[in-house]
């Protein structure tokens, strides 16, 4: 991907209107699927992601999600300067932000901001187009019912993929029974379609030098806000000030903890399908627990 950087620089300059250096300044470290570069322009730096040209659709989805979230003015996200592809390389150019891990004050501010974001509603669950969560396609076809959206657009596609990846003997029958049991988790709760970041784990947020919280790498859609909060508790979780501030701004339903496992399962299955059987035992145990809670 690092070949043809001058062509990428020209494409960024044409899309953004900035005077862009012909070569980036530094390749940034990180464990993502894309190369990440600090790219000089006459007005400062850009943060630029590079991927093979066929990944343009995924980077375009990220740009659209950032634009959607940014338009609400409720959460701070990197501004988008453009995206596109040369003959070999897809690229996404974003505002350069000097970020550090959030302190307690920033965590609380993010909780407040997320509560405001979740006040942005749509008539149905879904999004204008499918996008990606990690490296997996995320289906966002519009549906009226939140429980049905969870079953048909989130869990069922991941269970089908898990079977195709060789885990059907362990998960297929359990997964089928869980899908049938999902309506029982929603007898006393009807979610409202809220605008979500969609992939909000601890690695996708930071803090600016002035203390303001920032979120990035979204997979935005209109969904049950309980799904967002469940995601924040995965992979280390957020700090207590975040949850206290969110709860003060937009309290969760009393039964949210009961449904958290359903939303958690979506991401565990996604990791199973992306990274392999190290997540199989966790997925099986989570399904079995949910079936027991549902009386199945």
Secondary structure, 3 states (H helix, E strand, C coil): CCCCHHHHHHHHHHHHCCCECCCCCEECCCCCCCEEEEEEECCEEEEEEEEEHHHHHHHHHHHHHHHHHHHHCCCCCCCEEEEEECCCEEEEEEECCCCECCCHHHHHHHHHHHHHHCCCECCCEECCCCEEECCEEECCCCECCHHHHHHHHHHHHHHHHHHHHHHHHHHHHHHHHHHHHHHHHHCCCCCCCEEECCCCCHHHEEECCCCCEEECCCCCEEECHHHHHHHHCCCCCCCHHHHHHHHHHCCCCCCHHHHHHHHHHHHHHHHHHHHCHHHHHHHHHHHHHHHHHCCC
